[in-house]
Amino acid sequence: RHYATPAANYYDRNEFIRKLERAGFVNIESRSIARHIFPGHDAYTKLRLAGRGVDAVIPELDDKAIARQLKRYRFGLVDYVIITAEKPATSS
C-alpha cells in the first residue's frame, strides 16, 4: 500500500492561498504545525513497516528521530499546515 495523492494536488501553501483568494475567500491564515506532526508520524511509519499492528503501535520518540524529521521540515522538503479562511456571503 502506498499513499495515493495525485501529483496535481502537490503545491506549496502560497499556491493554496492564491487558489483560495481566486475562489473568493478572505481573512486567510496559514500556520505550520509540522514540528508537532512529523516526528510522531515518522516513528509510527517505521513501526508499521517493521510489521507492528495498528493497535500495537505507540511510537517512542527519541531526540534523533525528532531531529531527522525537523531537518526535512527546515529544508522545506515537507510541511503540515492548518489554513483557515472565510467565504463572504454573496448578495442575491
N, CA and C atoms as an extended XYZ file, in Angstrom:
276
Properties=species:S:1:pos:R:3:atomname:S:1:resname:S:1:resid:I:1 pbc="F F F"
N         0.836       -1.182        0.000 N   ARG     1
C         0.000        0.000        0.000 CA  ARG     1
C         0.879        1.242        0.000 C   ARG     1
N         0.422        2.226       -0.715 N   HIS     2
C         1.165        3.479       -0.811 CA  HIS     2
C         0.188        4.632       -0.684 C   HIS     2
N         0.750        5.779       -0.313 N   TYR     3
C        -0.079        6.977       -0.330 CA  TYR     3
C        -0.451        7.249       -1.778 C   TYR     3
N        -1.665        7.668       -2.024 N   ALA     4
C        -2.125        7.868       -3.391 CA  ALA     4
C        -2.709        9.266       -3.556 C   ALA     4
N        -1.837       10.250       -3.564 N   THR     5
C        -2.271       11.619       -3.768 CA  THR     5
C        -1.883       12.019       -5.176 C   THR     5
N        -2.832       12.497       -5.970 N   PRO     6
C        -2.493       12.902       -7.339 CA  PRO     6
C        -1.441       14.010       -7.355 C   PRO     6
N        -0.514       13.946       -8.296 N   ALA     7
C         0.549       14.944       -8.401 CA  ALA     7
C        -0.018       16.360       -8.527 C   ALA     7
N        -1.184       16.489       -9.131 N   ALA     8
C        -1.799       17.806       -9.298 CA  ALA     8
C        -2.160       18.445       -7.958 C   ALA     8
N        -2.222       17.653       -6.905 N   ASN     9
C        -2.570       18.178       -5.579 CA  ASN     9
C        -1.343       18.566       -4.751 C   ASN     9
N        -0.168       18.485       -5.336 N   TYR    10
C         1.047       18.874       -4.626 CA  TYR    10
C         1.428       20.294       -5.003 C   TYR    10
N         1.293       21.212       -4.072 N   TYR    11
C         1.755       22.580       -4.253 CA  TYR    11
C         1.969       23.190       -2.889 C   TYR    11
N         2.709       24.287       -2.847 N   ASP    12
C         3.029       24.871       -1.546 CA  ASP    12
C         1.868       25.679       -0.991 C   ASP    12
N         2.028       26.095        0.253 N   ARG    13
C         0.938       26.800        0.927 CA  ARG    13
C         0.605       28.115        0.242 C   ARG    13
N         1.596       28.787       -0.339 N   ASN    14
C         1.324       30.054       -1.019 CA  ASN    14
C         0.417       29.860       -2.230 C   ASN    14
N         0.641       28.787       -2.958 N   GLU    15
C        -0.234       28.497       -4.100 CA  GLU    15
C        -1.640       28.159       -3.614 C   GLU    15
N        -1.740       27.423       -2.522 N   PHE    16
C        -3.062       27.088       -1.981 CA  PHE    16
C        -3.796       28.354       -1.556 C   PHE    16
N        -3.070       29.284       -0.937 N   ILE    17
C        -3.680       30.559       -0.536 CA  ILE    17
C        -4.157       31.320       -1.767 C   ILE    17
N        -3.355       31.336       -2.832 N   ARG    18
C        -3.790       32.005       -4.078 CA  ARG    18
C        -5.059       31.350       -4.628 C   ARG    18
N        -5.149       30.040       -4.552 N   LYS    19
C        -6.354       29.344       -5.022 CA  LYS    19
C        -7.574       29.760       -4.198 C   LYS    19
N        -7.385       29.873       -2.886 N   LEU    20
C        -8.489       30.314       -2.030 CA  LEU    20
C        -8.902       31.748       -2.366 C   LEU    20
N        -7.920       32.612       -2.579 N   GLU    21
C        -8.226       34.005       -2.930 CA  GLU    21
C        -9.006       34.073       -4.241 C   GLU    21
N        -8.571       33.294       -5.229 N   ARG    22
C        -9.282       33.282       -6.526 CA  ARG    22
C       -10.707       32.760       -6.381 C   ARG    22
N       -10.931       31.925       -5.374 N   ALA    23
C       -12.271       31.373       -5.138 CA  ALA    23
C       -13.115       32.301       -4.262 C   ALA    23
N       -12.550       33.475       -3.880 N   GLY    24
C       -13.325       34.450       -3.139 CA  GLY    24
C       -13.175       34.420       -1.635 C   GLY    24
N       -12.256       33.623       -1.130 N   PHE    25
C       -12.056       33.567        0.320 CA  PHE    25
C       -11.254       34.776        0.795 C   PHE    25
N       -11.499       35.187        2.035 N   VAL    26
C       -10.795       36.321        2.646 CA  VAL    26
C       -10.305       35.917        4.033 C   VAL    26
N        -9.539       36.803        4.651 N   ASN    27
C        -9.009       36.548        6.003 CA  ASN    27
C        -8.335       35.178        6.083 C   ASN    27
N        -7.485       34.924        5.132 N   ILE    28
C        -6.807       33.629        5.039 CA  ILE    28
C        -5.594       33.638        5.962 C   ILE    28
N        -5.497       32.619        6.783 N   GLU    29
C        -4.358       32.459        7.677 CA  GLU    29
C        -3.774       31.066        7.498 C   GLU    29
N        -2.463       30.990        7.543 N   SER    30
C        -1.751       29.730        7.369 CA  SER    30
C        -0.774       29.567        8.527 C   SER    30
N        -0.773       28.369        9.110 N   ARG    31
C         0.107       28.108       10.252 CA  ARG    31
C         0.674       26.703       10.132 C   ARG    31
N         1.988       26.610       10.186 N   SER    32
C         2.641       25.304       10.136 CA  SER    32
C         2.559       24.628       11.499 C   SER    32
N         2.204       23.340       11.473 N   ILE    33
C         2.218       22.532       12.699 CA  ILE    33
C         3.111       21.306       12.508 C   ILE    33
N         4.002       21.392       11.503 N   ALA    34
C         4.850       20.256       11.150 CA  ALA    34
C         5.670       19.745       12.322 C   ALA    34
N         6.196       20.642       13.130 N   ARG    35
C         7.059       20.175       14.226 CA  ARG    35
C         6.287       19.391       15.267 C   ARG    35
N         4.974       19.495       15.244 N   HIS    36
C         4.136       18.725       16.164 CA  HIS    36
C         3.657       17.411       15.537 C   HIS    36
N         3.701       17.330       14.213 N   ILE    37
C         3.140       16.182       13.494 CA  ILE    37
C         4.197       15.175       13.059 C   ILE    37
N         5.235       15.647       12.385 N   PHE    38
C         6.131       14.731       11.692 CA  PHE    38
C         6.964       13.804       12.566 C   PHE    38
N         7.470       14.215       13.710 N   PRO    39
C         8.240       13.234       14.497 CA  PRO    39
C         7.413       11.995       14.862 C   PRO    39
N         6.177       12.190       15.290 N   GLY    40
C         5.317       11.053       15.622 CA  GLY    40
C         4.928       10.246       14.411 C   GLY    40
N         4.650       10.921       13.313 N   HIS    41
C         4.288       10.230       12.069 CA  HIS    41
C         5.453        9.376       11.587 C   HIS    41
N         6.650        9.926       11.655 N   ASP    42
C         7.839        9.201       11.222 CA  ASP    42
C         8.035        7.939       12.058 C   ASP    42
N         7.910        8.073       13.358 N   ALA    43
C         8.075        6.919       14.251 CA  ALA    43
C         6.990        5.874       14.006 C   ALA    43
N         5.745        6.319       13.819 N   TYR    44
C         4.630        5.413       13.558 CA  TYR    44
C         4.870        4.626       12.269 C   TYR    44
N         5.281        5.330       11.218 N   THR    45
C         5.512        4.685        9.925 CA  THR    45
C         6.591        3.616       10.030 C   THR    45
N         7.669        3.906       10.725 N   LYS    46
C         8.746        2.923       10.880 CA  LYS    46
C         8.258        1.670       11.598 C   LYS    46
N         7.467        1.836       12.642 N   LEU    47
C         6.948        0.680       13.362 CA  LEU    47
C         5.989       -0.135       12.501 C   LEU    47
N         5.152        0.540       11.717 N   ARG    48
C         4.226       -0.187       10.829 CA  ARG    48
C         4.999       -0.951        9.768 C   ARG    48
N         6.039       -0.328        9.205 N   LEU    49
C         6.848       -1.003        8.187 CA  LEU    49
C         7.604       -2.190        8.766 C   LEU    49
N         7.841       -2.162       10.070 N   ALA    50
C         8.517       -3.278       10.736 CA  ALA    50
C         7.545       -4.409       11.074 C   ALA    50
N         6.276       -4.240       10.695 N   GLY    51
C         5.303       -5.299       10.891 CA  GLY    51
C         4.433       -5.166       12.123 C   GLY    51
N         4.566       -4.104       12.853 N   ARG    52
C         3.731       -3.914       14.043 CA  ARG    52
C         2.307       -3.580       13.627 C   ARG    52
N         1.338       -4.131       14.336 N   GLY    53
C        -0.067       -3.876       14.045 CA  GLY    53
C        -0.478       -2.472       14.457 C   GLY    53
N        -1.539       -1.974       13.851 N   VAL    54
C        -2.027       -0.627       14.135 CA  VAL    54
C        -2.318       -0.450       15.617 C   VAL    54
N        -2.945       -1.440       16.238 N   ASP    55
C        -3.292       -1.326       17.652 CA  ASP    55
C        -2.081       -1.400       18.576 C   ASP    55
N        -0.987       -1.967       18.081 N   ALA    56
C         0.194       -2.151       18.919 CA  ALA    56
C         1.213       -1.021       18.780 C   ALA    56
N         0.948       -0.099       17.864 N   VAL    57
C         1.948        0.925       17.568 CA  VAL    57
C         1.721        2.175       18.412 C   VAL    57
N         2.602        2.348       19.369 N   ILE    58
C         2.663        3.593       20.143 CA  ILE    58
C         4.118        4.027       20.062 C   ILE    58
N         4.414        4.949       19.157 N   PRO    59
C         5.825        5.284       18.922 CA  PRO    59
C         6.493        5.953       20.114 C   PRO    59
N         7.709        5.543       20.345 N   GLU    60
C         8.563        6.207       21.317 CA  GLU    60
C         9.465        7.138       20.523 C   GLU    60
N         9.434        8.401       20.820 N   LEU    61
C        10.230        9.367       20.073 CA  LEU    61
C        11.527        9.659       20.812 C   LEU    61
N        12.633        9.490       20.102 N   ASP    62
C        13.899        9.890       20.691 CA  ASP    62
C        14.371       11.178       20.018 C   ASP    62
N        15.373       11.783       20.563 N   ASP    63
C        15.858       13.061       20.049 CA  ASP    63
C        16.338       12.961       18.603 C   ASP    63
N        16.948       11.826       18.234 N   LYS    64
C        17.444       11.665       16.865 CA  LYS    64
C        16.293       11.611       15.866 C   LYS    64
N        15.234       10.899       16.204 N   ALA    65
C        14.078       10.804       15.305 CA  ALA    65
C        13.441       12.172       15.112 C   ALA    65
N        13.312       12.890       16.189 N   ILE    66
C        12.728       14.228       16.098 CA  ILE    66
C        13.622       15.122       15.250 C   ILE    66
N        14.923       15.056       15.459 N   ALA    67
C        15.869       15.889       14.710 CA  ALA    67
C        15.827       15.580       13.215 C   ALA    67
N        15.719       14.292       12.840 N   ARG    68
C        15.662       13.917       11.417 CA  ARG    68
C        14.474       14.556       10.726 C   ARG    68
N        13.320       14.446       11.344 N   GLN    69
C        12.117       14.982       10.712 CA  GLN    69
C        12.148       16.508       10.686 C   GLN    69
N        12.620       17.114       11.747 N   LEU    70
C        12.690       18.569       11.775 CA  LEU    70
C        13.687       19.091       10.741 C   LEU    70
N        14.720       18.302       10.447 N   LYS    71
C        15.679       18.683        9.401 CA  LYS    71
C        14.972       18.733        8.047 C   LYS    71
N        14.145       17.743        7.756 N   ARG    72
C        13.370       17.751        6.496 CA  ARG    72
C        12.474       18.978        6.428 C   ARG    72
N        11.875       19.287        7.557 N   TYR    73
C        10.997       20.452        7.645 CA  TYR    73
C        11.787       21.744        7.423 C   TYR    73
N        12.934       21.869        8.091 N   ARG    74
C        13.738       23.089        7.968 CA  ARG    74
C        14.231       23.296        6.546 C   ARG    74
N        14.534       22.224        5.828 N   PHE    75
C        14.975       22.342        4.439 CA  PHE    75
C        13.811       22.593        3.486 C   PHE    75
N        12.601       22.645        4.025 N   GLY    76
C        11.440       22.929        3.195 CA  GLY    76
C        10.969       21.763        2.349 C   GLY    76
N        11.397       20.551        2.702 N   LEU    77
C        11.002       19.378        1.921 CA  LEU    77
C         9.591       18.917        2.251 C   LEU    77
N         9.151       19.184        3.465 N   VAL    78
C         7.815       18.792        3.891 CA  VAL    78
C         7.237       19.875        4.786 C   VAL    78
N         5.944       19.904        4.883 N   ASP    79
C         5.272       20.796        5.820 CA  ASP    79
C         3.888       20.228        6.092 C   ASP    79
N         3.295       20.674        7.140 N   TYR    80
C         1.940       20.271        7.515 CA  TYR    80
C         1.309       21.540        8.053 C   TYR    80
N         0.313       22.035        7.351 N   VAL    81
C        -0.239       23.340        7.708 CA  VAL    81
C        -1.728       23.276        7.995 C   VAL    81
N        -2.153       24.216        8.809 N   ILE    82
C        -3.579       24.458        9.014 CA  ILE    82
C        -3.867       25.795        8.359 C   ILE    82
N        -4.832       25.807        7.477 N   ILE    83
C        -5.225       27.032        6.804 CA  ILE    83
C        -6.686       27.299        7.123 C   ILE    83
N        -6.961       28.520        7.558 N   THR    84
C        -8.331       28.935        7.806 CA  THR    84
C        -8.652       30.109        6.903 C   THR    84
N        -9.913       30.220        6.534 N   ALA    85
C       -10.342       31.313        5.674 CA  ALA    85
C       -11.843       31.494        5.830 C   ALA    85
N       -12.306       32.641        5.396 N   GLU    86
C       -13.737       32.933        5.442 CA  GLU    86
C       -14.228       33.166        4.016 C   GLU    86
N       -15.410       32.681        3.757 N   LYS    87
C       -16.047       32.891        2.451 CA  LYS    87
C       -17.198       33.870        2.679 C   LYS    87
N       -17.059       35.109        2.184 N   PRO    88
C       -18.128       36.089        2.385 CA  PRO    88
C       -19.429       35.625        1.731 C   PRO    88
N       -20.514       35.994        2.364 N   ALA    89
C       -21.828       35.667        1.786 CA  ALA    89
C       -22.001       36.457        0.494 C   ALA    89
N       -22.596       35.823       -0.482 N   THR    90
C       -22.859       36.525       -1.739 CA  THR    90
C       -24.211       37.209       -1.659 C   THR    90
N       -24.285       38.391       -2.221 N   SER    91
C       -25.575       39.101       -2.213 CA  SER    91
C       -26.432       38.616       -3.367 C   SER    91
N       -27.718       38.469       -3.108 N   SER    92
C       -28.621       37.954       -4.134 CA  SER    92
C       -29.203       39.052       -4.966 C   SER    92
